[in-house]
C-alpha cells in the first residue's frame, strides 16, 4: 500500500465535570472543561483505492476483541456516509492507558476520522456531517475532532466552546492493573443522582471565571461527580489527601481510574511525582507532563 498518513492522538483530562440526570435514551448531559495533555497514542494509516471498503487495525489486541474498538466503529460509519471503496490498514501505538478517564479511545477515533478525511480529499464529508458522525462514535469524540486544546463541553458532547487555559504542569497517576468501566461508573452515579447526593452545582459563568485563576483557587468550585463513585479506597483516599495538601489542584479525570494533579509550578509537580513514586512504588503508573 503506497499512501501513509500519521497523527498523534492526545489524551485529555476533565478539569471540571458535572453530570445531569439521564435522558430517556440513557445518555447523560454533561458540563465539563476538557483540556488536552501531552500524552498521546500514535496512529499510522496506510490506504489505497480498491473495489470495496476494507478496514483493519492492529496494536489493540491486548485491550479489546477484534473489531470492537472505536476506530473500527468510526471507520465503518464514515464509509457508510462516503461510500468510498478504500482499503485501509491502521496501526495504533498505545501510550494512553485504557479505561482511565483520559479519552484514549475517543481521541484515537477522532484522529482516524481526520486521516480518512485527508485521504478522501474533495470527497471528504462536510464538517457538519463529520461532527454528527463523531457523536455517534462517542460523546468525547467531537471534542477531539474540534482541534481545541481546551473547551467547555456540554449536552451530550456536541456543544463545544473553545477556552484559553494558561500553561499548566500535570502529574497523572493510575493504579496498575486497575481500570474503571464507564458503564458501571454511570450506574453508581445514577444511584447518587436518585438520592440527591452529588456536589452542589455552580453556574457556568462561575466555572469560566474560576478557570482564569491560579489552579489553587479551583478548589471548591471545580469538581468531578464521579469522585463520589470511586472504589479502590487505598488509592483514592491517598490521592485526595495529597490533593488537599498540594499547592495546586487535584481531581479524578472522567469516570476514572486516573487521578491528576495540576500546578503552574513545574518544580512542585516534579517533587510531587517523586513523593507519589515513593508512596506507591511500582503499584501506580505515573506521567509527569504538561497540558497542551
Secondary structure, 3 states (H helix, E strand, C coil): CCEEEEEEEEEEEEEEEEEEEECCCCCEEEEEEEEEEEEEEEEEEEEEECCCCEEEEECCCCCCCCCCCHHHHHHHHHHHHHCCCEEEEEEEECCCCCCCCCCHHHHHHHHHHHHHHHHHHHHCCCHHHHHHHHHHHCCCHHHHHHCCCEEEEEECCCEEEECCCCCCEEEEEEECCCCCCHHHHHHHHHHHHHCCCCCCCCCHHHHHHHHCCCHHHHCCCCCEHHHHHCCCHHHHHHHHHHHHHCCCEEEECCCCCCEEEEECCHHHHHHHHHHHHHHHHHHEEEEEEEEC
